[in-house]
Amino acid sequence: MKILVLGSEGFIGSHSVRHFRAAGHAVTAADIVLKQEKDYLLINPELPDFARIFTGAAFDLCINATGAANVQLSFSHPAVDYMLNVTNVYNILDSIRQYNPGCRFINFSSAAVYGNPVSLPIGESAALNPVSPYGYHKVYSEQVCSEFFRLFKVPSMSLRVFSAYGEGLKKQLFWDMYRKISEAKDSIELFGTGNETRDFIYITDIMHAIDCVIAHAPFDGTAVNLASGRESSIKEVTDIFVRALRADVRIDFTGNNKIGDPLNWRADIALLSSFGFKSRYSLSEGINNYCNWLREKK
């Protein structure tokens, strides 16, 4: 299979490139980072020319990992977030429509589309009530995918990724903890109460889920939850992280939540499971692997 990975230098994008090359697929990587490498295309960050990419070669699958994934940034720079999460999706799909019809498209959406759900677990049919610009923009990206499938038959699936983590991730909870612990004497502070919950999914499980989507999903412009299906409190995961990092530090929660952050998440993954997905990594295994990577990169 000929696969195009847009945003190949990011967390999920870089793992996708390695995963699909290791599986024997012909992978073309593309991003805004200037480098000379075989099967790599440079994207202009100010005026990305996706038409040039799709007129230059034909692909069986396009994985779009160009989107922003920063809730706080979406409040301070909503136009930038909109461009990365909505405009790029529209322009990529329009280029596929014109120059590479039949190329399947994977759009990374987010659990942020749900906001604070009324009940758990959250199924794909739950109401979409985002509480951040980022969440709204992910909803719009899904609608664009639906538009291009319904009106132009461009095949796509939106993957509503919950709390992704793993080697290479240099942002969000675990990276924030690592940096604070590296500078701390005996304690660090984190937002919230520790009772907030998330559905964490390890990066290797994400790659397995993408394989299942490619093999069995309908690519009909709809969305599927991409998560482990397990709910864990922030207090629980931070305790696991501190032990895995072998750190002697106390965690103090401020009681203040960040704007745009939901309180509780757990995904209903029945649809993803119907595609053949089953989580292969426990939270402890994934966090241990991540901490090993942190130690190696020092």
C-alpha positions as CSV (number, residue, x, y, z in Angstrom):
1,M,0.0,0.0,0.0
2,K,1.2,3.5,-0.8
3,I,0.7,5.7,2.2
4,L,1.2,9.5,2.7
5,V,1.7,10.7,6.2
6,L,1.2,14.5,6.5
7,G,2.7,15.9,9.7
8,S,5.3,13.2,9.8
9,E,7.6,14.9,12.3
10,G,5.0,15.1,15.1
11,F,4.2,12.5,17.8
12,I,1.5,10.4,16.0
13,G,2.9,11.2,12.5
14,S,6.4,10.0,13.3
15,H,5.2,6.8,14.9
16,S,2.9,6.2,11.8
17,V,5.9,6.5,9.4
18,R,8.0,4.0,11.4
19,H,5.0,1.6,11.9
20,F,3.9,1.4,8.3
21,R,7.5,1.3,6.9
22,A,8.2,-1.6,9.3
23,A,5.1,-3.4,8.0
24,G,6.5,-3.1,4.4
25,H,4.3,-0.3,3.0
26,A,5.7,2.4,0.7
27,V,5.4,5.5,2.9
28,T,5.9,9.1,1.9
29,A,6.5,11.5,4.8
30,A,5.7,15.2,4.6
31,D,6.1,18.1,7.1
32,I,7.3,21.6,7.6
33,V,10.7,20.6,8.9
34,L,13.5,21.4,6.5
35,K,15.6,18.2,5.8
36,Q,16.8,16.1,3.0
37,E,15.6,12.5,3.2
38,K,14.4,9.9,0.8
39,D,10.6,9.8,0.4
40,Y,10.2,13.1,2.3
41,L,8.3,16.2,1.1
42,L,8.6,19.7,2.5
43,I,5.4,21.6,3.2
44,N,5.3,25.3,3.3
45,P,3.8,26.2,6.7
46,E,2.3,29.5,5.5
47,L,1.0,28.3,2.2
48,P,0.8,24.5,2.1
49,D,0.4,23.2,-1.4
50,F,-1.4,19.9,-1.0
51,A,-2.4,19.9,-4.7
52,R,1.3,19.6,-5.6
53,I,1.7,16.5,-3.4
54,F,-1.3,14.7,-4.9
55,T,-0.5,15.6,-8.5
56,G,3.1,14.3,-8.0
57,A,2.0,10.8,-6.9
58,A,-1.0,8.6,-6.3
59,F,-1.6,7.2,-2.8
60,D,-3.9,4.5,-1.4
61,L,-4.1,6.2,2.0
62,C,-3.5,9.6,3.5
63,I,-2.9,9.9,7.2
64,N,-3.3,13.6,8.3
65,A,-1.4,14.3,11.4
66,T,-0.9,18.1,10.7
67,G,-3.4,19.3,13.2
68,A,-2.7,21.2,16.4
69,A,-3.3,19.4,19.7
70,N,-3.1,22.2,22.2
71,V,-6.3,23.3,24.0
72,Q,-4.7,26.4,25.7
73,L,-3.2,27.6,22.4
74,S,-6.6,27.4,20.8
75,F,-7.8,30.0,23.3
76,S,-4.9,32.4,22.7
77,H,-4.5,31.8,18.9
78,P,-7.9,30.4,17.7
79,A,-7.2,31.4,14.1
80,V,-4.0,29.4,14.0
81,D,-5.8,26.4,15.5
82,Y,-8.6,26.8,13.0
83,M,-6.2,26.8,10.1
84,L,-4.4,23.7,11.3
85,N,-7.4,21.7,12.3
86,V,-10.0,22.8,9.8
87,T,-8.6,24.6,6.8
88,N,-5.8,22.0,6.3
89,V,-8.4,19.2,6.3
90,Y,-10.6,21.0,3.7
91,N,-7.6,21.7,1.4
92,I,-6.3,18.1,1.7
93,L,-9.7,16.6,0.9
94,D,-10.2,19.0,-2.0
95,S,-6.9,18.0,-3.4
96,I,-7.8,14.3,-3.1
97,R,-11.1,15.0,-4.8
98,Q,-9.4,16.6,-7.7
99,Y,-6.2,14.7,-8.2
100,N,-6.3,11.4,-6.3
101,P,-9.9,10.1,-6.1
102,G,-10.2,6.9,-4.2
103,C,-7.4,7.7,-1.8
104,R,-8.7,7.0,1.7
105,F,-8.2,9.7,4.3
106,I,-7.7,9.4,8.0
107,N,-8.5,12.5,10.0
108,F,-7.3,12.8,13.6
109,S,-10.1,14.2,15.6
110,S,-10.3,14.3,19.4
111,A,-12.3,13.4,22.5
112,A,-12.5,17.2,23.0
113,V,-15.5,17.2,20.7
114,Y,-17.6,15.8,23.6
115,G,-16.7,18.4,26.2
116,N,-18.0,17.4,29.6
117,P,-20.2,14.4,28.9
118,V,-23.5,13.8,30.7
119,S,-22.7,10.1,31.3
120,L,-19.9,7.6,30.8
121,P,-18.8,5.8,28.8
122,I,-19.0,8.2,25.9
123,G,-20.3,6.6,22.7
124,E,-19.9,8.1,19.2
125,S,-23.6,9.0,19.2
126,A,-23.2,11.2,22.3
127,A,-23.9,14.9,22.0
128,L,-21.0,17.0,20.9
129,N,-20.6,19.9,23.3
130,P,-17.0,21.2,23.1
131,V,-15.7,23.5,25.7
132,S,-12.7,25.0,23.8
133,P,-12.0,26.4,20.3
134,Y,-9.9,23.3,19.8
135,G,-12.9,21.1,20.4
136,Y,-15.1,23.1,18.1
137,H,-12.5,23.0,15.4
138,K,-12.3,19.2,15.6
139,V,-16.1,19.0,15.2
140,Y,-15.8,21.2,12.1
141,S,-13.0,18.9,10.7
142,E,-15.3,15.9,11.1
143,Q,-18.1,17.8,9.3
144,V,-15.8,18.6,6.4
145,C,-14.9,14.9,6.1
146,S,-18.7,14.1,6.1
147,E,-19.2,16.7,3.5
148,F,-16.6,15.4,1.1
149,F,-17.8,11.8,1.5
150,R,-21.5,12.6,1.0
151,L,-21.1,15.0,-1.8
152,F,-17.9,13.9,-3.5
153,K,-17.4,10.3,-2.3
154,V,-14.0,10.9,-0.9
155,P,-13.6,8.0,1.6
156,S,-12.6,9.1,5.1
157,M,-12.7,8.2,8.8
158,S,-12.3,10.6,11.8
159,L,-10.5,9.1,14.8
160,R,-11.6,10.7,18.1
161,V,-8.3,10.2,20.0
162,F,-8.6,10.3,23.8
163,S,-5.5,10.8,26.0
164,A,-2.6,9.7,23.9
165,Y,0.8,9.2,25.4
166,G,4.1,7.4,24.7
167,E,7.7,7.7,23.6
168,G,8.4,11.0,21.7
169,L,5.6,13.0,23.3
170,K,7.0,16.3,24.6
171,K,3.9,18.0,25.9
172,Q,0.8,17.3,28.1
173,L,0.7,15.7,31.5
174,F,3.6,13.3,31.6
175,W,6.1,15.6,29.9
176,D,5.0,18.4,32.2
177,M,5.6,16.2,35.2
178,Y,9.0,15.1,33.9
179,R,10.2,18.6,33.5
180,K,8.9,19.7,36.9
181,I,10.4,16.7,38.6
182,S,13.7,17.3,36.9
183,E,13.9,20.8,38.6
184,A,12.1,20.0,41.9
185,K,13.6,19.4,45.3
186,D,10.8,17.6,47.1
187,S,7.4,18.5,45.5
188,I,5.7,19.6,42.3
189,E,2.3,21.3,41.7
190,L,-0.3,20.1,39.1
191,F,-3.6,21.6,38.1
192,G,-6.9,20.0,39.3
193,T,-7.7,17.9,42.3
194,G,-6.3,14.6,41.1
195,N,-9.9,13.1,40.9
196,E,-10.3,14.1,37.3
197,T,-10.3,11.1,35.0
198,R,-9.0,10.3,31.5
199,D,-9.0,7.4,29.1
200,F,-5.3,7.0,28.3
201,I,-4.1,5.1,25.2
202,Y,-0.5,4.2,24.6
203,I,1.0,5.1,21.2
204,T,1.6,1.4,20.1
205,D,-2.0,0.7,20.8
206,I,-2.9,3.7,18.6
207,M,-0.9,2.2,15.7
208,H,-2.8,-1.1,16.2
209,A,-6.1,0.8,16.2
210,I,-5.2,2.5,13.0
211,D,-4.4,-0.9,11.4
212,C,-7.9,-2.1,12.5
213,V,-9.5,1.0,11.1
214,I,-7.8,0.6,7.7
215,A,-8.7,-3.1,7.5
216,H,-12.3,-2.9,8.7
217,A,-13.8,0.6,8.9
218,P,-16.4,1.7,6.4
219,F,-14.6,5.0,5.4
220,D,-18.0,6.7,5.1
221,G,-17.1,10.1,6.6
222,T,-18.0,9.0,10.1
223,A,-16.1,9.0,13.4
224,V,-14.9,6.3,15.8
225,N,-13.5,6.6,19.3
226,L,-9.8,5.7,19.6
227,A,-9.1,4.9,23.3
228,S,-8.4,2.1,25.7
229,G,-11.9,2.0,27.2
230,R,-10.4,2.3,30.7
231,E,-11.0,5.3,33.0
232,S,-8.1,6.3,35.3
233,S,-7.8,9.2,37.7
234,I,-5.0,11.7,37.4
235,K,-4.0,10.8,40.9
236,E,-3.6,7.2,39.9
237,V,-1.6,7.8,36.8
238,T,0.7,10.4,38.4
239,D,1.5,7.9,41.2
240,I,2.4,5.3,38.5
241,F,4.5,7.8,36.7
242,V,6.5,8.9,39.8
243,R,7.2,5.2,40.6
244,A,8.2,4.4,37.0
245,L,10.5,7.4,36.9
246,R,12.0,6.4,40.3
247,A,11.5,9.9,41.6
248,D,11.3,10.9,45.3
249,V,8.8,13.7,45.0
250,R,5.4,14.7,46.4
251,I,2.6,15.8,44.1
252,D,0.4,18.7,45.2
253,F,-2.8,19.4,43.3
254,T,-3.8,23.1,43.2
255,G,-7.6,22.5,42.9
256,N,-7.7,24.8,39.9
257,N,-8.6,23.4,36.5
258,K,-7.2,24.7,33.3
259,I,-9.7,26.4,31.0
260,G,-11.1,24.1,28.4
261,D,-10.2,20.9,30.3
262,P,-13.1,18.4,30.9
263,L,-13.5,16.7,34.2
264,N,-14.1,13.0,33.3
265,W,-13.6,10.9,30.2
266,R,-14.0,7.2,29.4
267,A,-14.7,6.0,25.9
268,D,-17.1,3.4,24.7
269,I,-14.9,1.5,22.3
270,A,-17.5,-1.0,21.1
271,L,-17.3,0.3,17.5
272,L,-13.4,0.2,17.5
273,S,-13.5,-3.3,19.0
274,S,-15.8,-4.4,16.2
275,F,-13.0,-3.5,13.8
276,G,-10.8,-6.0,15.7
277,F,-9.1,-3.7,18.2
278,K,-8.0,-4.9,21.6
279,S,-5.7,-2.9,23.8
280,R,-2.4,-4.7,24.2
281,Y,-0.7,-2.4,26.8
282,S,-1.7,-1.8,30.4
283,L,-1.3,1.8,31.8
284,S,1.7,0.6,33.9
285,E,3.4,-1.0,30.9
286,G,2.9,2.1,28.7
287,I,4.1,4.5,31.4
288,N,7.1,2.4,32.1
289,N,8.1,2.4,28.4
290,Y,7.7,6.2,28.3
291,C,9.8,6.7,31.4
292,N,12.5,4.4,30.0
293,W,12.6,6.6,26.9
294,L,12.8,9.7,29.1
295,R,15.8,8.2,30.9
296,E,17.5,7.3,27.6
297,K,17.1,10.8,26.2
298,K,19.0,12.5,29.0
